[in-house]
Amino acid sequence: AQNYNEIISYSEKVLPDGDDALISASVTATSNDSNEVYVPLNKKAKLIRYMITPPSVSADPEQIRINGKNVYKFVMSEKQDKYQIELQYKLPGVYKGKKAKMKGSHPGGVKTVTYKFVNNLPVTMKSYQVHLYIPEKKELYHVLTPAKKYKINADNTGKYVSYAVSKIGGYGNITVSANVYSQSAKVKIVIWIAIILLSV
């Protein structure tokens, strides 16, 4: 039988990089009896860099399949109570988006951006959080998924939709999707004229 580690927490930031997503993930995990740590992996992901605290990895992570699912396998050189793993990877096509299905009056050119995280391990992940950032020069029209309990925030990087859950079951998944649009130049001109008139 496969011997699994525990994922205590998994937090990620999904940032636009053209049509692709640049994802920074912060994972707190234990190792299994063989001093291995398995971390869920999207099969289209391309790992750019990683860092482990304390620094105890014996080799670069391998992409392997367990029960037909893709995971990263880290082999640790020394046993610790837990490890902090920072990952940065690229995921193609996330921000390409699809034309939104809309009813009633709405801005032109609305696109739906969707990010789906899958826990590719058969063990429960104890906590998960995602920040899905809105592309620069785009406005958030509304959040489609989840229907509630999300937050809209902003930091130095930009505006983002935040969603957190207390656990994700084995092979469970979380989807965050939002409609975004480009603010038209005409609207911007009208706003600037109004600002100029008010300042005179």
C-alpha positions in Angstrom: 0.0 0.0 0.0 1.1 3.5 -0.8 2.4 5.5 2.2 1.2 9.1 2.1 2.3 12.3 3.9 0.0 14.9 5.3 -0.7 18.3 3.7 -1.3 20.7 6.6 -2.0 23.8 4.5 -1.8 24.9 0.8 -2.0 28.5 -0.2 -1.5 29.9 -3.7 -1.5 33.1 -5.7 -2.5 32.9 -9.3 -1.1 35.8 -11.3 -1.6 36.7 -15.0 1.4 36.2 -17.4 -0.2 37.0 -20.8 -2.7 34.2 -21.4 -0.9 31.9 -18.9 -0.8 31.9 -15.1 2.2 32.3 -12.9 1.4 30.5 -9.7 3.2 30.8 -6.4 2.2 28.1 -3.9 3.1 27.8 -0.2 2.7 24.3 1.2 3.2 23.1 4.8 3.5 19.3 4.9 4.8 16.3 6.8 6.8 13.5 5.2 5.8 9.8 5.1 7.7 6.9 6.7 10.1 6.9 3.8 10.9 10.6 4.3 9.0 11.5 1.1 6.6 14.4 0.5 4.0 14.2 -2.2 2.5 17.5 -3.4 -0.5 17.8 -5.9 0.5 18.8 -9.4 -1.5 20.0 -12.4 -0.4 17.8 -15.3 0.1 20.9 -17.5 2.2 22.7 -14.9 5.8 23.6 -15.6 7.9 24.0 -12.4 10.1 27.1 -12.5 11.6 27.0 -9.0 11.2 25.7 -5.5 12.5 26.2 -2.0 12.2 24.1 1.1 12.6 25.1 4.8 14.4 23.6 6.5 16.7 23.0 3.5 16.6 19.2 3.5 15.8 17.9 0.1 18.2 15.3 -1.3 17.3 15.8 -5.0 15.2 17.8 -7.4 11.5 16.8 -7.2 10.2 14.2 -9.6 6.9 14.4 -11.5 5.3 11.0 -10.9 1.8 9.4 -11.2 0.0 7.7 -8.3 -3.3 6.0 -9.1 -3.2 7.8 -12.5 -2.8 11.3 -10.9 0.2 13.7 -11.2 2.1 14.7 -8.1 5.5 16.1 -7.2 7.7 13.7 -5.2 10.2 15.3 -2.8 12.7 13.0 -1.1 14.0 14.6 2.1 17.5 14.0 3.4 16.6 14.4 7.1 13.4 13.9 9.1 11.6 17.0 10.4 8.2 17.5 12.0 7.1 19.5 9.0 8.4 21.2 5.9 7.6 24.5 4.3 7.7 24.1 0.5 7.5 27.2 -1.8 6.7 26.4 -5.4 6.5 28.6 -8.5 5.1 27.2 -11.7 3.5 28.2 -14.9 0.1 27.0 -16.1 -0.9 27.6 -19.7 -4.1 29.2 -20.9 -5.7 30.2 -17.6 -6.1 33.9 -18.5 -7.0 33.3 -22.2 -10.5 33.1 -20.9 -13.8 32.3 -22.7 -16.5 34.6 -23.9 -18.9 35.0 -21.1 -22.5 34.0 -21.4 -24.4 37.1 -20.4 -28.0 38.2 -20.1 -29.4 41.7 -20.0 -27.2 44.9 -20.3 -23.5 44.5 -19.6 -20.1 45.9 -20.8 -18.8 44.6 -24.1 -16.0 42.0 -24.3 -16.7 40.2 -21.0 -14.5 37.1 -20.6 -14.7 34.3 -18.0 -11.4 33.5 -16.3 -11.4 30.1 -14.5 -8.8 28.5 -12.2 -9.3 24.9 -10.9 -7.2 23.3 -8.2 -7.3 19.5 -7.8 -6.0 17.7 -4.8 -4.4 14.8 -6.6 -3.8 12.8 -3.4 -6.2 10.4 -1.7 -5.7 12.2 1.6 -7.6 15.2 3.0 -5.8 18.5 2.7 -6.4 20.4 6.0 -6.6 23.9 4.7 -6.5 25.6 1.3 -6.6 29.2 0.1 -6.3 30.8 -3.3 -5.9 34.4 -4.6 -7.0 34.7 -8.3 -5.6 38.0 -9.6 -7.5 40.2 -12.1 -5.3 41.1 -15.2 -3.9 44.6 -15.4 -6.2 46.9 -17.4 -9.2 44.7 -16.7 -12.1 45.2 -14.4 -13.9 42.6 -12.3 -17.5 42.3 -13.5 -18.6 39.6 -11.0 -17.5 36.4 -9.4 -19.2 33.3 -10.8 -17.7 30.5 -8.6 -17.8 30.2 -5.6 -21.3 31.6 -5.2 -20.5 32.9 -1.7 -17.9 33.2 1.0 -15.3 34.7 -1.3 -13.6 38.1 -0.7 -12.4 40.8 -3.1 -9.2 42.4 -2.1 -6.3 44.3 -3.5 -2.5 44.6 -2.7 0.5 46.1 -4.5 0.2 43.5 -7.2 -3.5 44.2 -8.0 -7.1 43.2 -7.3 -7.9 39.6 -6.6 -10.6 37.2 -5.6 -9.8 35.3 -2.4 -11.3 32.0 -1.3 -10.5 29.7 1.5 -11.7 26.4 2.8 -11.0 24.5 5.9 -10.3 21.2 4.0 -10.3 19.5 0.6 -11.0 15.8 0.6 -8.9 13.3 -1.3 -9.1 13.9 -5.0 -11.4 16.9 -4.3 -11.2 20.2 -6.2 -11.8 23.9 -5.9 -12.8 26.2 -8.8 -12.7 30.0 -8.8 -14.1 31.8 -11.9 -14.8 35.4 -12.5 -16.0 37.6 -15.4 -13.7 40.4 -16.4 -13.8 43.1 -19.0 -11.8 46.0 -20.4 -12.9 49.4 -19.3 -13.7 51.3 -22.6 -11.6 54.3 -23.6 -14.8 56.4 -23.9 -15.7 55.8 -20.3 -12.2 56.7 -19.2 -12.3 59.9 -21.2 -15.7 60.9 -19.7 -14.3 60.2 -16.2 -11.1 62.3 -16.9 -13.2 65.2 -18.2 -15.4 65.1 -15.1 -12.2 65.0 -12.9 -10.7 68.0 -14.8 -14.0 70.0 -14.6 -14.2 69.3 -10.8 -10.7 70.4 -10.3 -11.0 73.8 -12.1 
